Amino acid sequence: MNVSSLLSIFALPSLLSDLFSGATTGQLSCLYSVDANFCDRYFGKFYYIKIFKNLKHNTYTLYTIRGDNGVPAGNDSGSLGHNNSEESTSTLSRPRHFEPWARELELMHHYCISTSSTLALREDMQYVWRVVFPQEGYLHGFVLHGVLALSALHKAHLLPHERRTYLTLSAYYQTRGQEVFRTLLSNITDENWRPIFCFASMVIVYVCSFPARSENHQATAPILRTLDIFTVIRGIDATLARFTCRIGKTNLAPLARGAWLNVDDEADPHLEYSQLPHETFHKLTQLQSFFEENLRPQQKSAYVRAVSALRLLAKHIALAGLHLEIGSVFIWPYSIPESIIADIRGLKPYALILLSYFTVFLATADHSYWFLEGWSVQLLDDIDRHLRDQQGFREWLAWPTKNVRLRAGHK
């Protein structure tokens, strides 16, 4: 994947599509407003949140309206970002009271004491998220914005009554960080690859959280959303490939060791103590035979490779036992041929069956990581909808459906 293709993934409108329906006419347009005020638990302040888009310069600015002692501050507004003079209109006066650091301190505090420990299971990996990433953030503002975005996203998950407020904050900080990240992707150097790697890791978490960021936690078009995630993962891997070998020599090393385990490619390990169904390897063998017997020769090799990649993923999960790091699940999107991606995008039945088997692996991490919650079930339901009239393929959904729904607690 070339850099220009990867850059297109991080276009701001698509990033904000979960929250914003688009700007109205005028140079400065209100994109989103949280109607109810909320309490800052650390500082006892009350805020309203608004996000504005400068249509002339295509930039985004978040404004807060604050009141003391529970009394809203009326129309006084303040910018939690750069405030250009062009954005100071007659409807926006300068704030009497505004402390942007208060909100950022709240989010950084929450990230360090809570969010960071939910992004990995191993202590050495948690240390990287809790300590190393914020340290990079002190040096590089866009990494700091990524940290704050994940913290706000986590608070949206924990506080349903304040969900919209924290989702707005998360989208704002993610947007701010990606503005810089996108410019750096075309010129990765020895000096900036570390902060780029840190932010890229946070981008993957953010894009994987699409069910959590969707209205009523129900994503639209889960198959296409999943493909977007695959594209991000593959694009970041290709863009940072020449620096990957350096990770093991830095304090980021636990992130690399957590995903890639030493596996024996010849022997299938026992799954008795893993989170996968005991019959997984047998089912993968049956799936491979199905492809070999029914696909044309020019298609067959790609699908066999994709099944082999699922088998390799099963070995990683078997070795991980009950402590599965999220990076292991994404071994498969790294490994599958581009033709498989194209077939999934085209909603080809064989590709959808293959993707349905991946949901079994995805479900092993679904319950361990809050930002994945609901992904495997929603993806499988979307696959089922597209194969509803394909009787010859529906029987192949039985095993994925049984295991994904069993793990999710659905009947």
N, C-alpha and C positions, 0 to 999 in steps of 0.2 A: 504494500500500500504506500502510495506517495504521500508527501507531507500535505499537499493541497487537499487530498481526499480526507485526511485526518482532520484538517482544520475545519472542513465543512461540517464535521460532526458537532463541533462546539459553537455553532452559530447561536447567538443569544436568543432569537425568537423561539427556537425549538427548546432551549433550556427552560424557558419560562412558560411554555405552553400549558403546563399543568395548572398554572394559576391565573394566567392573564389571557384575556380573549382578544386583546389588541387595543391600540390607542385610538382615541377619538381625534377629531380634527383640532388643529391648533398646534402651535410650536411646543407647548408643554401640556402633556395630557396625563391625567390620573389613570393608571393602569389597574391599581388594586388598592382597596382600603379595608382595614379591619374595623368593623363598626363598634365592637364592644371593647372597652378598655380592659387592661389587664395589669396585674400587680407585679412589679419587680420584687421578687422575694428578698433580694439582698439589700436593696436600697430604698424600699418603700415608696417608689415613685409610680405614677400612673401614666400610661402612654396610649396614644393612638398611632397606628402605623399606616403610612401611605407610600406607594411606590409611583414615581413619575418617570415618564420617558420624554427626553428632549428629542423631538422629531427632527429637528434641524441637524443635530450632531449624532443622533442615534445612540444616546447614552442614557443610563438609568441612574436615578437618584432616589434614595429612601429618605422620607421625612417622618419625623415623629411629632406628635402634639402631646405635650405633657402638662399634667396638673399636679399640685401638691395636695396631700391629705384627701385624696380621692376625688378632688374637684377637677374636671377636665379644664384644659387651658384654652378652650375656645379655638380661635383660628391661628394661634401662634404656632409656627412650625420651625423645625430645624433640620438641617441636613446631616445625615450620618455618613456622608461622603463628601466629595468635592462639590462645592456649590458655586457654579458659574453665575456671573452677574445676569446673564441672559435668563437664568432660571428664577430670578427674583421678580415675580410678577406682583400685581396689585393684590392678588388673593393670598400671597404668601409673605408675611412679615417676618422679620428676624426674631429669633426666639428670645423670650425673657429668661427662660430657664432651659438649658439643654446641656446634658452631660453624656455625650456619645460614648465615653469610656465606660460608663456604668453598665450599659448593655453588653459591651464587649468583655468586660471583666466577668460579668455573670456567665457568659457563654464559655469563656476560657476556663473559669473555675469548674463549671460543669463538665467540660471536656476532660480536664485532668483528673477529676475525682470519680467520674462515671463513664462517659462515652468511650474513652480510650481503652478501658478494660473490656468493652463489649465487641471490639473489632478483631480480637484474636483470643485464643484459648491459652496458648503457651505464655509463660511469664516473660520470657525474653522478647517475644514479639509484642506483648502488651507494653513492655518498656519502650520499644521503638515508637509505638503510637503515642504513648503518654509523655515521653521526654524528648526523643530525637526530633519528631515532627514539629512540636512547638519551638524547639531550638532553631530549626530551619526557618520557622515562621518569624522569629525575632529578626532574622537577617533578610528575609524575603517576604514582603508584604502579601504577595499572592498566595503563598503557602499558609500564612496566618489566616487569610480569608477562607481558605479551604478548611482549616481547623474549625473556625467559627461556624461555617456552613454545616459541618457534620454535627457539631454540638447542638445547633438549633434544630436540626433534623431529628436528633435523638430526643430532645425535649418535646418536640411535636408528637413523637411516639408515646412519650410518658405522660403527657398532659393533654388528654383529648379535648378538654374544654378550652384550651389555648392553642389547639392544633393549627388553625389557620394563621394565627399570628407568627408562630415559630416557623411554619413552612414559608411564610413570606420572608422572614429574616434569613432563612437558609438559602432561598433562591437568590436573594440579594447578594449575600456574601459569595455564593458560588459563582454568580455572574461576574462580580468584581474580580475574583481570582482567575476565572477563565479568560477574561479580557487580556491579562498579561500572559497567561499560559499559552494562549493561541499564538501570540507574537513570538514567543520563545521557541516554539516547536520547529520553526524553520531555520533555527540557528542554535542547535544544541552543541555546547562546548565542554571542555574539561572543567570550566569554572561553574557552569550552571546545570549540569546534568543531575546533581543531587537534589536540588529543590524541585526540578522538573519531575524527577522520579517520585518524590514525596507527594506532590500535587496530583500526579497521575494515579497514584494509589488511592488517593481520596476521591478522585473522579470516578473510579470504578465502583467504590462503595456508593457514591451518590447516584450513579445511573442505575445501579442494581436496586435501588430503593423505590423504583417506579410504582409498585403497588402502595407503598406507604405514603407516597406523595399524591396519589390519585384521589379523586372525589370518592368518598365512601370506601376508600381502600380498594376500589375496583378499577383496574386499568383497562383502557380501551386498546384493542388489538394487541394482546400479550405476545403473540408470535412476532409481530413486527417490532415490538419493544425489545424482545429478547434478541432479535437480530441486531438492533442498534447497540445493545450491550456487547454482543460478540464483535461487532465492528470496532467499537472503542477498545476492547481488550486486544484484539489483533493489531489494530493500528498503533497503539501505545507500545506493544511488544516490538513491532517492526521498527518504530521510530527510535526506540532506546536500545536496540539490539547490540550495537557496538559498545555500549557502556555496561551491559549486563554482567560481564565478567568481573567488573570492578566492585560490584555490590558486596561480594564476599569478603572484601578487604576493608570494609567500612563498618560503622556502627549500624548500618542498615542490613547487615548480613542475615539476622534472624528471619527477615521477611522472605529471603530467597530459600533458606533452609527449611522453612515451614511448609512450603508447597511441594518441593521436589525431593522425594525420598528415593533411596536406592532400592530398586525393585529388580527381581529376577524375571526377565521377560519370558522365560521358558515355562516356569511352574505357576499354576494358579493357587494362591494361598487360600487357606480356610477362611470362611467368612463368619465363623461361629461368634467371634467377639467383635464384629464390625457392625456398622449401622445399615449395611446392605442386606437384602433378602438372601438367604442361604443358597438359593437356586440361581443367583445372578449370572454366574459364568455359563451355566447350562442354557439359560434364556438368551444370552448373547450368541452362543453357538447356533441356536435355532434361528435367530435373527439373521446371522450371516448366511446361513443356508438358504433362507428365504430370498435374500438379495441375489445370491449366486444363481439360484434357479429361475429367477423371474426378470432380472435386469438384462439389458443389452450389454454386450462386451465393453463398449466404450463407457458405460456408466458403472459397471460392476466394480472395477478396481477402486474407485473413489469411495463407494459405500463400504467395501470391505475394509479399507483403511480407516474409515470413520468408526466402524464397529471395533476394530483393533484398538483405536484410541479410547473407546469406552472400556475395553478390557483392561487397558493400562490404568485408566482412572480407577477401576474397581480394585486393582492391586494397591494403588496408593491409599485408597480408603480403607482397605483391609489392614494395611500396616499402621494406619493412623489410629485404629481402634475406635474408642469413643471420643477421641480428641481430634476431630477433623477441622483443620484450618480451611478457611474459605478459599484460599488460593488454590488448594488441591482440586476443587470442583471446576475451576476455570482452566485446568489442563486441557480439557476437551475442546473448548472453543479455540485455543491456540493451535490445535493439532489437525483439525479437519480441513480437507481440501476446499478451495474456493468454490468449486462446482457444487459442493453440498450447500454452501451458503446461498448460492444462486437458486438452487432447487427449493430450499426452504422459503426463500423470498417469493418464489413462484407458486408456493403452496402445493408442490408436487406430492402426491400421496406417499410415495416411498420415503421422501425426506421428512414428512410429518411423522411417520411411524418411527423413524430413527430419532427424531427430536422427542417423541413421547418416551422413549427409553431413557433419554437423558434426564427427563423429569424425575425418574426414580433416584438418580444420583443427586440431583439438585435438592430433592426432598430431605436427604440426609443432613443438609446444612440449614434447611429452611427453619427448623425449630430452634437452632442454636444461635442464629443471627437475626436480630429484630428487623434489620433492613431488608432481609430476604422474605420476610413473612408473607405468605400467600402467593409467592411467585409460582411455585411448582403446580399448585392446584389451578390457578388461573390460566397458566400456560397449557396444562393438559385439557382443561375445559375448552379452550380456544381450538386446540387440535381436534377435539371431539366434534365441535361444531362444523369444522371444515371437512371432516370425513363422514358426516352423518349419512350421506347418500352413497358412500363407497363401501358397499357390503363386503367386498372381498378383502378390505383392509381393516374393518372394524374389529375383527377378532383379535388382531394384533395389539389392540388397545387394552385388552383385558388385564394383562399382567401389570403394565404401568398404572392403570386406573386402580386396581386392587391395592397396590403397595403405596401409591401416593396418597390415596384417600385414607388408608389405614394409619399412616403416619400423621396425617393432618387431623385425624379424629373424625372424619366424615364417614357417613354410611354409604 
